[in-house]
Amino acid sequence: MAEHLGDRLARLRRSADLTQEGLAALSGVSVDVIKKLEQKRKHSARLPTIHALAKGLGVELTALLGDPPGVPSTGDADPPELVALRRAVMPPMFAPPPEPSDTERLTIPLLRKELAAGWTLYHAAKFGELMTALPGIVNDARFIASVGSGDDRASGQAALGKALQLAGHLAIRLGKTDLALSALERAMNAAEQSSDPLLGSMVSNSVAWNYQRQNRLDDATNLAVYAADRVDREQKDTAEKVRVWGGLVMSAATSAARSGDYESAKDMMTTAEDATKKLAKLPPPVDGKLVSIFSRSSVRIERVRLAVQHARPEEALDLAKGVRLSADTPPSWRTWMLLDVARAYTDLGDAEGAVKALTKLNEVAPGWMRHHTHAVSIVSDLWAGSARPQGLGKLARALGVAA
């Protein structure tokens, strides 16, 4: 079972040599909330609250959120797969690019297929498999970017930028935000030498997300807004441009919401959702898996999440009713929506509705749910309540909440 949020909070507070009252003064979070979390009378907290606590403790957000599915943090040395990823992102100085195993077969189209497969693993939360495969993809891209004509190298730099962006995303999920920033800085350098005019903006979105995880919310908002404005000014309307722009607007909205400005975030999300209408009038992207995720369904899913995080469960459930998953919406987004719907039902005291959403989530992503701290906290809240509808016991036992 994942470590309880209250245990992490108490451990980090003691490490910072703070009393509960001292942390309350630094974070702006009430002593009552801190006490309830540490005493496990409260099993979860809104994301803006967690951001405030992380700021008061002087730690990154990942320290409070806990590990992602299947990635334990034991304090031991990095596993060989992570060492290989670090080496691929930051190769040894003065060493030539590693040659792929079969240089005659490696082509740009083949490399882009490798990248699409890598992003598919990422969105399916198969982080272990991706960590094994990604060093080879990065090395292949680095080799392609160093050989051939100018046009070939520019295409190779585009592939290298997407590979390093993927490495950055994986590193964020592993809680390695400094490695992520190194990967994303290198991705930005590749983007500047690439044939893809939108790649730099996509990488900027990833950097903004990394800033969010580091609790640098103002930096995240400013970067996303700047990049979105630049895309809007400099690029003609294509599906790729609309998706990249929309992804940046969603990122800015998320950062604003986590800073406590829900109304500004809601306005930005509404603007983004209106812009999805353009996509129906434009030819679809050639390589959709290599372009930012942005559709009406993805915007709605994010709006549901923000409403739940800001204690607006009725609004969240109303938004969820209108979600129709598009073909390019990754499965992981559906799991998040089901989890947010369960949270909303729990907040409204509708245990039966929450259990139905969690049961569906357990059917589509049992491994993901077992290791996710938010899922555990919701089931813990339900189990502590007076109403225990059919199916809750099975979930509680599966997650280790009940014997």
BAPASE-581277 format. One line per 10 residues: for each residue x, y, z of C-alpha. Coordinates in nm, 3 decimals, always signed. Example, Ala and Ser with C-alpha at 12.3 -4.5 7.8 and 13.67 -1.06 7.14 Angstrom:
+1.230,-0.450,+0.780 | +1.367,-0.106,+0.714;
//
This chain:
+0.000,+0.000,+0.000 | +0.124,+0.351,-0.080 | +0.249,+0.574,+0.203 | -0.028,+0.794,+0.345 | -0.013,+1.165,+0.266 | -0.022,+1.238,+0.640 | +0.286,+1.023,+0.702 | +0.481,+1.207,+0.430 | +0.364,+1.543,+0.564 | +0.467,+1.463,+0.922;
+0.805,+1.326,+0.812 | +0.884,+1.631,+0.597 | +0.764,+1.871,+0.867 | +0.992,+1.713,+1.126 | +1.284,+1.718,+0.879 | +1.226,+2.091,+0.835 | +1.223,+2.132,+1.216 | +0.874,+2.283,+1.208 | +0.584,+2.252,+1.447 | +0.236,+2.213,+1.304;
+0.171,+2.575,+1.398 | +0.496,+2.683,+1.230 | +0.403,+2.504,+0.908 | +0.056,+2.660,+0.920 | +0.211,+3.008,+0.944 | +0.449,+2.944,+0.651 | +0.197,+2.774,+0.423 | -0.129,+2.954,+0.502 | -0.294,+2.615,+0.559 | -0.488,+2.587,+0.884;
-0.343,+2.394,+1.177 | -0.666,+2.192,+1.186 | -0.611,+2.062,+0.830 | -0.247,+1.976,+0.904 | -0.345,+1.791,+1.223 | -0.622,+1.596,+1.052 | -0.387,+1.491,+0.771 | -0.110,+1.381,+1.004 | -0.355,+1.197,+1.231 | -0.509,+1.031,+0.922;
-0.850,+1.169,+1.003 | -0.828,+1.334,+0.660 | -0.695,+1.121,+0.377 | -0.652,+1.373,+0.097 | -0.614,+1.744,+0.028 | -0.686,+1.977,-0.262 | -0.395,+2.032,-0.496 | -0.374,+2.406,-0.415 | -0.344,+2.304,-0.049 | -0.066,+2.057,-0.131;
+0.116,+2.327,-0.329 | +0.090,+2.561,-0.028 | +0.219,+2.292,+0.209 | +0.509,+2.211,-0.024 | +0.599,+2.580,-0.038 | +0.586,+2.607,+0.341 | +0.807,+2.299,+0.376 | +1.049,+2.418,+0.110 | +1.017,+2.095,-0.092 | +0.908,+2.003,-0.443;
+0.550,+1.897,-0.501 | +0.662,+1.542,-0.576 | +0.782,+1.503,-0.216 | +0.421,+1.531,-0.095 | +0.243,+1.364,-0.386 | +0.442,+1.042,-0.351 | +0.572,+0.805,-0.614 | +0.397,+0.739,-0.944 | +0.261,+0.390,-1.015 | +0.527,+0.122,-1.003;
+0.819,+0.353,-0.919 | +0.924,+0.299,-0.557 | +1.156,+0.544,-0.384 | +1.381,+0.347,-0.148 | +1.688,+0.569,-0.119 | +1.897,+0.306,-0.297 | +2.117,+0.378,-0.598 | +1.938,+0.434,-0.927 | +1.847,+0.110,-1.106 | +2.045,+0.024,-1.423;
+1.753,+0.131,-1.645 | +1.751,+0.480,-1.496 | +2.130,+0.504,-1.521 | +2.100,+0.415,-1.891 | +1.837,+0.685,-1.935 | +2.060,+0.944,-1.765 | +2.348,+0.843,-1.991 | +2.132,+0.874,-2.302 | +2.006,+1.218,-2.199 | +2.351,+1.338,-2.085;
+2.608,+1.136,-2.285 | +2.971,+1.121,-2.171 | +3.180,+1.424,-2.268 | +3.392,+1.400,-2.583 | +3.227,+1.072,-2.682 | +3.092,+1.027,-3.037 | +2.720,+0.957,-3.078 | +2.655,+0.586,-3.015 | +2.585,+0.398,-3.336 | +2.260,+0.204,-3.360;
+2.278,-0.171,-3.393 | +2.181,-0.162,-3.762 | +2.271,+0.169,-3.927 | +2.146,+0.060,-4.272 | +1.790,+0.009,-4.152 | +1.758,+0.320,-3.934 | +1.559,+0.589,-4.114 | +1.360,+0.893,-4.010 | +1.022,+0.717,-4.072 | +1.136,+0.419,-3.864;
+1.258,+0.648,-3.588 | +0.926,+0.834,-3.580 | +0.750,+0.497,-3.542 | +0.977,+0.423,-3.245 | +0.886,+0.762,-3.097 | +0.512,+0.705,-3.147 | +0.542,+0.367,-2.975 | +0.733,+0.531,-2.688 | +0.466,+0.796,-2.636 | +0.201,+0.521,-2.644;
+0.381,+0.341,-2.360 | +0.401,+0.668,-2.168 | +0.031,+0.744,-2.197 | -0.050,+0.387,-2.094 | +0.156,+0.448,-1.775 | +0.391,+0.163,-1.867 | +0.685,+0.353,-1.724 | +0.903,+0.048,-1.659 | +0.882,-0.069,-2.021 | +0.944,+0.284,-2.146;
+1.247,+0.332,-1.920 | +1.399,+0.019,-2.078 | +1.324,+0.121,-2.438 | +1.384,+0.496,-2.427 | +1.767,+0.508,-2.407 | +1.785,+0.325,-2.740 | +1.536,+0.564,-2.899 | +1.731,+0.869,-2.776 | +2.059,+0.722,-2.900 | +1.907,+0.641,-3.240;
+1.777,+0.997,-3.268 | +2.111,+1.147,-3.165 | +2.288,+0.940,-3.432 | +2.040,+1.039,-3.707 | +2.074,+1.406,-3.607 | +2.452,+1.389,-3.657 | +2.473,+1.237,-4.006 | +2.350,+1.309,-4.358 | +2.258,+1.625,-4.542 | +2.130,+1.948,-4.387;
+1.766,+1.851,-4.436 | +1.824,+1.504,-4.293 | +1.996,+1.651,-3.991 | +1.711,+1.895,-3.936 | +1.464,+1.606,-3.942 | +1.693,+1.413,-3.711 | +1.702,+1.707,-3.469 | +1.323,+1.711,-3.470 | +1.319,+1.342,-3.376 | +1.588,+1.400,-3.113;
+1.384,+1.684,-2.963 | +1.074,+1.463,-2.933 | +1.280,+1.179,-2.784 | +1.434,+1.411,-2.524 | +1.092,+1.564,-2.452 | +0.964,+1.213,-2.384 | +1.263,+1.152,-2.157 | +1.172,+1.472,-1.972 | +0.811,+1.357,-1.925 | +0.923,+1.017,-1.798;
+1.170,+1.178,-1.557 | +0.891,+1.399,-1.417 | +0.677,+1.090,-1.360 | +0.969,+0.926,-1.182 | +1.003,+1.229,-0.955 | +1.340,+1.324,-1.111 | +1.260,+1.686,-1.195 | +1.623,+1.795,-1.230 | +1.691,+1.517,-1.482 | +1.369,+1.623,-1.655;
+1.488,+1.982,-1.685 | +1.822,+1.866,-1.830 | +1.637,+1.655,-2.087 | +1.402,+1.939,-2.177 | +1.683,+2.194,-2.211 | +1.851,+1.959,-2.459 | +1.516,+1.907,-2.633 | +1.486,+2.285,-2.675 | +1.835,+2.302,-2.826 | +1.740,+2.028,-3.072;
+1.415,+2.208,-3.154 | +1.608,+2.523,-3.252 | +1.805,+2.319,-3.510 | +1.507,+2.113,-3.627 | +1.265,+2.122,-3.917 | +0.962,+2.144,-3.685 | +0.852,+2.505,-3.617 | +0.619,+2.396,-3.335 | +0.857,+2.170,-3.145 | +1.004,+2.446,-2.930;
+0.655,+2.545,-2.813 | +0.568,+2.184,-2.730 | +0.885,+2.153,-2.525 | +0.798,+2.482,-2.351 | +0.472,+2.320,-2.240 | +0.669,+2.030,-2.092 | +0.902,+2.271,-1.911 | +0.597,+2.450,-1.769 | +0.470,+2.118,-1.635 | +0.810,+2.052,-1.478;
+0.792,+2.395,-1.313 | +0.449,+2.300,-1.174 | +0.596,+1.987,-1.017 | +0.871,+2.202,-0.864 | +0.606,+2.438,-0.722 | +0.725,+2.720,-0.950 | +0.370,+2.813,-1.045 | +0.436,+3.172,-1.157 | +0.720,+3.053,-1.382 | +0.495,+2.782,-1.525;
+0.211,+3.025,-1.600 | +0.435,+3.289,-1.756 | +0.615,+3.038,-1.979 | +0.293,+2.879,-2.104 | +0.129,+3.217,-2.178 | +0.442,+3.347,-2.357 | +0.471,+3.034,-2.571 | +0.099,+3.032,-2.656 | +0.110,+3.397,-2.766 | +0.415,+3.328,-2.980;
+0.250,+3.029,-3.151 | -0.063,+3.234,-3.219 | +0.137,+3.520,-3.373 | +0.391,+3.327,-3.578 | +0.216,+3.013,-3.706 | -0.061,+2.973,-3.961 | -0.375,+2.782,-3.865 | -0.321,+2.407,-3.889 | -0.445,+2.127,-3.666 | -0.092,+2.100,-3.527;
-0.082,+2.470,-3.440 | -0.426,+2.464,-3.273 | -0.333,+2.159,-3.066 | -0.001,+2.307,-2.952 | -0.161,+2.644,-2.870 | -0.448,+2.476,-2.688 | -0.216,+2.258,-2.484 | -0.027,+2.567,-2.368 | -0.347,+2.749,-2.270 | -0.456,+2.444,-2.069;
-0.117,+2.439,-1.899 | -0.143,+2.807,-1.806 | -0.493,+2.747,-1.669 | -0.375,+2.455,-1.457 | -0.095,+2.663,-1.306 | -0.334,+2.948,-1.231 | -0.578,+2.709,-1.064 | -0.305,+2.557,-0.849 | -0.210,+2.910,-0.742 | -0.565,+2.952,-0.615;
-0.703,+3.161,-0.904 | -0.982,+2.929,-1.016 | -1.185,+3.194,-1.199 | -0.896,+3.290,-1.429 | -0.829,+2.923,-1.489 | -1.195,+2.863,-1.574 | -1.192,+3.151,-1.824 | -0.881,+3.013,-1.995 | -1.029,+2.664,-2.010 | -1.349,+2.798,-2.165;
-1.142,+2.981,-2.429 | -0.951,+2.661,-2.499 | -1.268,+2.454,-2.531 | -1.415,+2.705,-2.777 | -1.096,+2.678,-2.988 | -1.141,+2.300,-3.028 | -1.415,+2.375,-3.282 | -1.142,+2.477,-3.527 | -1.006,+2.124,-3.532 | -1.315,+1.990,-3.710;
-1.246,+2.226,-4.002 | -0.876,+2.143,-4.044 | -0.696,+1.836,-4.185 | -0.578,+1.614,-3.897 | -0.207,+1.601,-3.806 | +0.011,+1.358,-3.999 | +0.170,+1.223,-3.679 | -0.096,+1.284,-3.415 | +0.090,+1.094,-3.143 | +0.382,+1.336,-3.172;
+0.171,+1.651,-3.129 | +0.028,+1.800,-2.809 | -0.291,+1.640,-2.678 | -0.577,+1.884,-2.732 | -0.942,+1.812,-2.808 | -1.280,+1.894,-2.661 | -1.266,+1.579,-2.451 | -0.917,+1.652,-2.314 | -1.021,+2.006,-2.217 | -1.334,+1.874,-2.045;
-1.134,+1.613,-1.855 | -0.897,+1.882,-1.730 | -1.189,+2.108,-1.636 | -1.339,+1.822,-1.433 | -1.007,+1.782,-1.255 | -0.975,+2.150,-1.169 | -1.334,+2.168,-1.042 | -1.275,+1.870,-0.813 | -0.949,+2.016,-0.685 | -1.129,+2.339,-0.596;
-1.413,+2.175,-0.404 | -1.676,+2.219,-0.675 | -1.809,+1.862,-0.704 | -2.145,+1.952,-0.859 | -1.971,+2.149,-1.133 | -1.727,+1.863,-1.187 | -2.002,+1.606,-1.236 | -2.195,+1.838,-1.467 | -1.883,+1.881,-1.683 | -1.816,+1.507,-1.681;
-2.158,+1.436,-1.832 | -2.051,+1.611,-2.151 | -1.727,+1.418,-2.202 | -1.707,+1.209,-2.518 | -1.360,+1.062,-2.555 | -1.208,+1.134,-2.895 | -0.989,+0.879,-3.073 | -0.669,+1.064,-2.983 | -0.743,+1.086,-2.610 | -0.493,+0.857,-2.432;
-0.632,+0.585,-2.203 | -0.455,+0.743,-1.905 | -0.678,+1.051,-1.935 | -0.988,+0.830,-1.895 | -0.846,+0.683,-1.575 | -0.789,+1.031,-1.434 | -1.144,+1.135,-1.519 | -1.294,+0.831,-1.346 | -1.084,+0.904,-1.039 | -1.197,+1.267,-1.035;
-1.561,+1.163,-1.078 | -1.522,+0.927,-0.781 | -1.374,+1.212,-0.575 | -1.665,+1.439,-0.668 | -1.923,+1.178,-0.564 | -1.733,+1.124,-0.237 | -1.734,+1.496,-0.164 | -2.111,+1.503,-0.215 | -2.160,+1.211,+0.021 | -2.275,+0.982,-0.262;
-2.080,+0.668,-0.172 | -2.269,+0.455,-0.423 | -2.179,+0.684,-0.714 | -1.816,+0.693,-0.601 | -1.793,+0.315,-0.578 | -1.942,+0.274,-0.926 | -1.676,+0.507,-1.073 | -1.396,+0.335,-0.879 | -1.517,-0.012,-0.980 | -1.510,+0.094,-1.344;
-1.162,+0.238,-1.294 | -1.046,-0.086,-1.133 | -1.174,-0.276,-1.436 | -0.986,-0.065,-1.692 | -0.664,+0.002,-1.497 | -0.626,-0.224,-1.191 | -0.247,-0.192,-1.168 | -0.260,+0.186,-1.200 | -0.527,+0.214,-0.932 | -0.348,-0.015,-0.685;
-0.042,+0.207,-0.668 | -0.205,+0.549,-0.691 | -0.215,+0.745,-0.366 | -0.523,+0.947,-0.469 | -0.726,+0.630,-0.534 | -0.621,+0.492,-0.196 | -0.721,+0.815,-0.020 | -1.069,+0.815,-0.178 | -1.134,+0.453,-0.080 | -1.002,+0.529,+0.270;
-1.247,+0.820,+0.300 | -1.535,+0.599,+0.186 | -1.437,+0.314,+0.417 | -1.427,+0.554,+0.712 | -1.782,+0.667,+0.636 | -2.107,+0.522,+0.764 | -2.239,+0.410,+0.423 | -2.060,+0.114,+0.266 | -2.233,+0.026,-0.061 | -2.186,-0.304,-0.239;
-1.842,-0.329,-0.399 | -1.661,-0.102,-0.153 | -1.527,-0.391,+0.053 | -1.370,-0.553,-0.252 | -1.200,-0.224,-0.344 | -1.084,-0.162,+0.014 | -0.927,-0.508,+0.037 | -0.760,-0.474,-0.304 | -0.598,-0.146,-0.202 | -0.499,-0.263,+0.146;
-0.738,-0.023,+0.318 | -0.923,-0.312,+0.485 | -0.807,-0.658,+0.587;
//
